[in-house]
């Protein structure tokens, strides 16, 4: 069950990162460095999610 909780937590983090990226890019003077960092973190979370899901199944 702890694994499922961790997966849920990562899903939420992934969703929040997506929202942050969209919010940042909605501004006319959005920060490319910040968006790149957010995308990198989002990808790291996605990779971790995939790894955990494959170990559960």
Secondary structure, 3 states (H helix, E strand, C coil): CHHHHHHHHHHHHHHHHHHHHHHHHHCCCCCHHHHHHHHHHHHHHHHHHHHHHHHHC
